[in-house]
């Protein structure tokens, strides 16, 4: 999708501070970190949000969680939060499925 910020990041059109990339997804540091460790993992395929996951595209989500496990282990992160916002009221500002991985500070509950 040509007007999607994360599609443009995934394609390399917009630079990012990449931590990981493969044929299905990209991981990069958040430009406005909310924790000492804060990165995003996005599918290269345009999926608008977690609310748009279907049997046809759900395998990429499992793959992304495998990547999150690999990245956190590799970075020595043993405690972290994974967040995916769906919709404007929930705080989704880019309409492309993405997972925030946050660590390095106490995470309060309930969030928000």
Buried (B, 14 or more C-beta within 10 A) or exposed (E): EEEBBBBBBBEEEEEBEEBBBEEBBBBBEBEEEEBEBBBBBBBBBBBBBBEEBEEEBEEBBEBBEEBBEEBBEEBEBEEBBBBBBBEEEEEBEBBBBBBBBBBEEEEEEEEE
